[in-house]
C-alpha cells in the first residue's frame, strides 16, 4: 500500500532564524506591521510503500531523523495521510 507522508521541519524556537528575520523585516518595510515572529521551515512530501500506516510513519520518522532534519538546530513532525 502507498501512503503519503508530510514532514514539517522547523528551526528550534530557541534559535535565531535569520531567514525568518529577513522576511519579517521585509514585511514591515512593505507596511505589514501586524506580522510578528516569522519562522521559515521546510515542508517535505514522501510517498512511502508500506504494509500499514504505522509502518509508513516509522519509515517517515526514520527519514526525518537520519536526513531531513538536523536535530541540533531543527525539530520535525510527521503526518501520514
Secondary structure, DSSP 4 states (H G I P E B T S, - for coil): -EEEEEEEEEE-TTS--HHHHHHHHHHHHTT-TT-------EEEEEEEE-SSHHHHHHHHHHHIIIII--TTTEEEEEEE-
